[in-house]
Amino acid sequence: MFPNLLDPILYLIAMGIGLANFVGNVEGMPYFLFVTSGLVAATSMNAATNEATTNAFIQMRVEKTYYAVSMTPVNLQDIIIGQAIWAGIRATIFGTLFLIIAGFLGAIHSWLVIFVPFLLFLNGLLFGLLGLIFTLLVPNRDYLNYYAMLVIQPMYMFSDTFFPVANMPRWLQPYCWLSPLYHAVKVCRGLMLGNPTGIWFHLGWLVVVVILIAGLPIYLVHRRLVY
């Protein structure tokens, strides 16, 4: 548990607490609240990504767990669905743990926060599916670093987590809007601060993306591990 929580805690200390004294308010709220609410969603993204990339790759290619399980009445489709759901559960666990830390620091301002774990599961499920897609496409484990550094890390930094997207260059804003984490952060922030205006749009965006990509890892696992 500790390594998964260490990264967001360090960001919280450096950005949310340290830098907040120099920034002041951002989008009508203290910068501490802005960063903390973003980190809750980002923590769930990282937890799901770790499960769907490194852990899944080891189970697929190194330990051959997928092959062993597929010898039972459970088929490859069931394994992929189960792995994606577990990524969502893992995201919920670590995101909620960080949410509790945020609560002790005074970052929760609404009873709507009780719905945040459901968002964390949806966000984790989405990133679990994305991670599985990439894991099934890469030829070896070294390529997982490219996904972490070129896809996940930019999302971590440019999805309204630390810097308001509205203040970024106009050419960059559409790319930020395409980030699933951006929409998860918007919903999480609205629930934690008691400002649910517009969260249904962002929530609907996440649901639509999950539906659109859900079948792709199932298709790829049959192509990769059967043929």
C-alpha positions in Angstrom: 0.0 0.0 0.0 2.7 2.5 1.0 4.4 2.9 -2.4 1.1 3.6 -4.1 0.3 6.3 -1.6 3.8 7.8 -1.3 3.7 9.5 -4.7 0.5 11.4 -4.3 1.4 12.3 -0.7 4.7 13.8 -1.8 2.9 15.8 -4.5 0.4 17.0 -1.9 3.1 18.2 0.4 5.1 19.9 -2.4 2.3 21.4 -4.5 -0.8 21.5 -2.3 0.9 22.6 0.9 4.2 24.1 -0.1 3.3 25.9 -3.3 -0.2 26.9 -2.1 1.2 29.7 0.0 2.5 31.4 -3.1 -0.5 30.7 -5.4 -3.5 31.7 -3.4 -6.9 30.9 -5.0 -7.4 29.0 -8.3 -10.8 28.8 -10.0 -12.4 30.3 -6.9 -10.9 27.9 -4.4 -7.7 27.6 -2.4 -5.0 26.0 -4.4 -4.7 23.3 -1.7 -8.2 22.1 -2.4 -7.6 22.3 -6.1 -4.6 20.0 -5.9 -6.0 17.6 -3.3 -9.2 16.9 -5.2 -7.2 16.3 -8.4 -4.8 14.0 -6.7 -7.7 11.8 -5.4 -8.6 11.0 -9.0 -5.0 10.7 -10.1 -4.2 8.2 -7.4 -7.0 5.9 -8.7 -5.6 6.3 -12.2 -2.1 5.2 -11.1 -3.4 2.2 -9.1 -5.4 0.9 -12.0 -2.6 1.4 -14.5 -0.1 -0.5 -12.3 -2.5 -3.4 -12.1 -3.4 -3.5 -15.8 0.2 -3.1 -17.1 3.0 -4.5 -15.0 0.9 -6.9 -13.0 -1.1 -8.1 -16.0 2.0 -8.5 -18.1 3.7 -10.7 -15.6 0.5 -12.8 -15.3 0.2 -13.1 -19.1 3.8 -13.5 -20.3 6.0 -14.4 -17.3 4.0 -16.6 -14.9 1.6 -17.8 -17.6 -1.3 -17.4 -15.2 -3.7 -16.6 -18.0 -2.9 -20.0 -19.7 -3.3 -21.9 -16.4 -6.7 -20.2 -15.6 -8.0 -20.8 -19.1 -7.6 -24.5 -18.6 -10.5 -24.3 -16.2 -14.1 -23.4 -17.1 -13.0 -19.8 -17.0 -12.1 -18.5 -20.5 -9.8 -15.6 -21.6 -12.7 -13.2 -21.9 -13.6 -13.8 -18.3 -10.0 -13.3 -17.2 -9.8 -9.9 -19.0 -13.1 -8.7 -17.6 -12.0 -9.8 -14.1 -8.7 -8.1 -14.4 -10.4 -4.8 -15.5 -12.8 -5.0 -12.7 -10.0 -5.7 -10.2 -8.2 -2.6 -11.6 -11.3 -0.6 -10.8 -11.5 -2.1 -7.3 -7.8 -1.4 -6.7 -8.3 2.2 -7.9 -11.2 2.5 -5.5 -9.2 1.2 -2.5 -6.1 3.5 -3.0 -8.2 6.5 -4.1 -10.4 6.2 -1.1 -7.4 5.8 1.2 -6.0 9.1 -0.2 -9.5 10.6 0.2 -9.4 9.8 3.9 -6.1 11.5 4.2 -7.5 14.5 2.4 -10.4 14.5 4.8 -8.2 14.7 7.8 -6.5 17.7 6.2 -9.8 19.5 5.7 -10.2 19.0 1.9 -13.8 17.7 2.1 -16.6 20.3 2.0 -19.7 18.3 1.1 -21.6 15.2 1.9 -21.5 14.4 -1.8 -18.1 13.0 -1.2 -19.8 9.6 -0.4 -20.2 9.2 -4.1 -16.5 9.6 -4.9 -15.7 5.9 -4.5 -18.1 5.1 -7.3 -16.3 7.6 -9.5 -13.0 6.1 -8.5 -14.2 2.6 -9.6 -15.4 3.9 -13.0 -12.1 5.8 -13.5 -10.1 2.7 -12.5 -12.1 0.5 -14.8 -11.4 2.9 -17.7 -7.7 3.0 -17.1 -7.7 -0.7 -16.4 -9.1 -1.3 -19.9 -6.6 1.2 -21.5 -3.7 -0.5 -19.7 -4.8 -3.9 -20.8 -5.0 -2.8 -24.4 -1.5 -1.5 -24.3 -0.2 -4.5 -22.4 -1.6 -6.9 -25.0 -0.1 -4.9 -27.8 3.5 -4.5 -26.6 6.2 -7.1 -27.6 8.1 -7.0 -24.2 8.0 -5.6 -20.8 10.3 -2.6 -21.5 7.6 -1.0 -23.6 5.4 -0.5 -20.5 7.8 2.3 -19.5 6.8 4.2 -22.7 3.1 4.0 -21.7 3.9 5.2 -18.2 6.1 8.1 -19.3 4.4 9.2 -22.5 0.8 8.6 -21.7 0.1 8.4 -18.0 2.6 11.0 -16.7 1.4 13.8 -19.1 -2.2 13.0 -18.0 -1.1 13.2 -14.4 0.4 16.7 -15.0 -2.0 18.2 -17.5 -5.5 17.1 -16.5 -6.5 20.0 -14.2 -4.7 18.3 -11.4 -2.0 20.9 -10.6 -2.5 23.5 -13.3 -5.9 24.8 -14.5 -6.6 23.8 -18.1 -8.3 27.1 -18.7 -5.0 28.9 -18.2 -3.0 26.7 -20.5 -2.2 27.6 -24.2 -5.2 27.3 -26.4 -3.6 24.7 -28.7 -3.0 22.4 -25.6 -6.5 22.7 -24.1 -8.2 20.3 -26.6 -5.6 17.6 -25.8 -6.3 18.1 -22.1 -10.0 17.7 -22.7 -9.4 14.3 -24.3 -7.7 13.0 -21.2 -10.0 10.7 -19.2 -8.3 11.9 -16.0 -9.5 15.5 -16.8 -13.1 14.4 -16.6 -12.6 12.3 -13.5 -10.9 15.2 -11.8 -13.8 17.5 -12.6 -16.3 15.0 -11.1 -14.2 14.3 -8.1 -13.7 18.0 -7.4 -17.4 18.8 -7.7 -18.3 16.0 -5.3 -15.7 16.9 -2.7 -16.4 20.7 -2.8 -20.1 20.4 -3.1 -20.3 22.0 -6.6 -21.9 19.3 -8.8 -22.6 21.7 -11.7 -21.6 20.0 -14.9 -20.4 16.8 -13.4 -23.1 14.7 -15.3 -21.4 15.7 -18.6 -18.0 14.5 -17.4 -19.5 11.4 -15.9 -21.3 10.6 -19.1 -18.0 11.1 -21.0 -16.3 8.5 -18.9 -19.1 6.0 -19.2 -19.2 6.3 -23.0 -15.5 5.8 -23.3 -15.7 2.6 -21.1 -18.4 1.3 -23.4 -16.5 2.1 -26.5 -13.2 0.4 -25.5 -14.5 -2.5 -23.4 -14.5 -5.0 -26.3 -11.0 -4.2 -27.5 -8.9 -6.0 -24.9 -11.2 -9.0 -25.2 -10.5 -9.1 -28.9 -6.8 -8.6 -28.4 -6.3 -11.3 -25.8 -7.7 -13.9 -28.2 -5.5 -12.6 -31.0 -2.4 -12.5 -28.7 -2.7 -15.6 -26.6 -4.6 -18.0 -28.8 -3.5 -17.5 -32.4 
